[in-house]
Amino acid sequence: MHEEEEVVLRLDRPTATAIADLIYNVGEHQAAGMPIAELSTDESERLGRVLRDLWRALGVPLPYGGVSGKEVHRRI
């Protein structure tokens, strides 16, 4: 079995809770068509920081704020 490189991020409890809630809501949306709850400004900012840190840890260029100003399109 091929051993995968680990990517580790440390999260505070409110950020971890926001991620868990978002993943759950997306899963319920996919499974049952439930609407995805709107994020508060705080949750949105927390999740944005985690995503930025995750992309950096993965060595992926950020899709915004680059020198070129062109957005990198991602398939989620």
C-alpha positions in Angstrom: 0.0 0.0 0.0 1.3 3.4 -1.0 1.9 5.7 2.0 0.3 9.1 1.5 1.9 12.3 2.7 -0.1 13.8 5.5 -1.5 17.4 5.5 -2.1 18.7 9.0 -4.0 21.8 9.9 -4.6 22.9 13.5 -8.1 24.4 14.1 -9.6 26.2 17.0 -13.0 24.8 18.2 -15.3 27.4 16.6 -13.6 26.9 13.2 -13.7 23.1 13.6 -17.4 23.4 14.5 -18.1 25.6 11.4 -16.4 23.0 9.1 -18.3 20.1 10.7 -21.6 22.0 10.3 -20.8 22.9 6.7 -19.9 19.4 5.7 -23.0 18.0 7.4 -25.2 20.6 5.6 -23.7 19.9 2.2 -24.2 16.2 2.8 -27.9 16.7 3.7 -28.3 19.0 0.7 -26.9 16.2 -1.6 -28.9 13.4 0.1 -32.2 15.1 0.6 -32.2 18.4 -1.2 -32.2 20.4 2.0 -31.1 24.0 1.5 -27.6 24.8 2.7 -27.8 27.2 5.6 -26.3 30.7 5.0 -23.0 31.2 6.8 -22.5 34.1 9.2 -19.8 36.5 8.4 -17.6 35.0 11.2 -18.1 31.4 9.8 -17.4 32.6 6.3 -14.1 34.3 7.3 -13.1 31.3 9.4 -13.7 28.9 6.5 -11.9 31.2 4.1 -8.8 31.1 6.3 -8.9 27.3 6.5 -9.3 27.0 2.8 -6.4 29.4 2.2 -4.2 27.5 4.6 -5.2 24.1 3.1 -4.4 25.3 -0.4 -1.0 26.6 0.8 -0.3 23.3 2.6 -1.1 21.4 -0.6 1.1 23.7 -2.7 -1.9 25.0 -4.7 -1.8 28.7 -5.8 -4.5 30.8 -4.3 -7.3 31.5 -6.7 -7.6 35.2 -5.7 -5.3 38.1 -4.9 -2.6 36.9 -7.2 -0.3 39.2 -9.1 -2.1 38.5 -12.4 -5.5 39.2 -10.8 -6.9 36.2 -12.8 -9.0 33.8 -10.8 -8.1 30.1 -11.0 -11.2 28.1 -11.6 -11.6 25.0 -9.5 -14.0 22.1 -9.7 -15.4 21.4 -6.2 
